[in-house]
């Protein structure tokens, strides 16, 4: 078991630099994927609340964004009344009560 670990450690250490040399940002031609001369047109449409947003990016670098907003999409309704119960009345009887048992008028 120790001999496998002893052999495995140098193999892993030799493989580590080859992993670091890999270029994930390059394609098969050797050029980077984000080349400046390879611009493409881009169009995106989505809703932001009650506004429709259209974004366009053209090949010449021109960027345009349009927003078309509409009113709220709800009908006319009145808010329901909220019922709040009245607090119970506080009754104060005349006189003095001592320890809740003896009453002096």
C-alpha positions in Angstrom: 0.0 0.0 0.0 2.9 2.4 0.8 4.6 1.6 -2.5 1.5 2.7 -4.4 1.5 6.0 -2.6 5.2 6.5 -3.1 4.7 6.0 -6.9 1.5 8.1 -7.1 3.0 11.2 -5.6 5.7 11.9 -8.2 3.2 11.2 -11.0 0.8 13.7 -9.6 3.6 16.3 -9.2 4.7 15.8 -12.8 1.1 16.1 -14.1 0.4 19.4 -12.2 2.5 21.7 -14.6 0.8 20.2 -17.7 -2.6 21.1 -16.3 -1.4 24.7 -15.7 -0.3 25.0 -19.3 -3.8 24.4 -20.7 -5.4 27.5 -22.2 -9.1 27.3 -21.7 -9.5 30.8 -23.2 -8.2 29.7 -26.6 -10.1 27.8 -29.3 -8.7 25.2 -31.7 -7.0 27.8 -34.0 -4.9 29.0 -31.1 -6.6 32.4 -31.1 -8.5 33.7 -28.1 -12.3 33.3 -28.0 -12.9 37.0 -27.3 -11.4 38.6 -30.5 -12.3 42.2 -31.2 -12.9 41.7 -34.9 -15.4 38.9 -34.4 -18.3 41.1 -33.4 -21.8 39.7 -33.7 -25.3 41.3 -33.7 -27.2 40.9 -30.5 -30.9 41.4 -29.8 -32.6 40.9 -26.4 -36.2 41.5 -25.4 -37.6 41.2 -21.8 -40.2 42.7 -19.5 -39.1 44.9 -16.5 -42.3 45.3 -14.5 -44.9 46.8 -16.9 -42.2 48.0 -19.3 -41.0 46.0 -22.4 -37.2 46.5 -22.9 -35.5 45.9 -26.3 -31.7 46.0 -26.5 -29.8 45.8 -29.7 -26.0 45.7 -30.3 -25.0 46.0 -34.0 -21.8 44.8 -35.7 -20.4 48.4 -35.9 -20.6 48.7 -32.1 -23.8 50.8 -31.9 -25.9 50.1 -28.9 -29.6 50.9 -28.6 -32.1 50.3 -25.8 -35.8 51.1 -26.0 -38.4 50.9 -23.3 -42.2 50.8 -23.9 -44.2 51.1 -20.7 -47.9 50.4 -20.3 -50.2 51.3 -17.4 -50.9 48.8 -14.6 -52.8 45.7 -15.5 -55.4 45.5 -12.7 -59.1 46.3 -12.6 -60.8 48.9 -10.6 -61.5 47.7 -7.1 -61.8 49.1 -3.7 -59.7 47.8 -0.9 -61.7 45.7 1.6 -62.3 47.4 5.0 -60.3 46.1 7.9 -62.1 45.2 11.0 -60.4 46.1 14.2 -62.2 45.0 17.4 -62.6 47.7 20.1 -60.6 47.1 23.2 -62.6 45.8 26.2 -63.7 48.5 28.6 -61.7 49.1 31.7 -64.0 49.3 34.8 -62.7 51.1 37.8 -64.9 50.7 40.9 -64.9 53.4 43.5 -63.0 52.8 46.8 -59.8 51.0 47.8 -59.2 47.3 47.5 -56.4 45.8 49.7 -54.9 42.6 48.3 -58.0 42.0 46.3 -60.0 40.9 49.3 -60.7 43.8 51.6 -62.7 46.7 50.2 -62.8 50.2 51.8 -65.5 52.5 50.4 
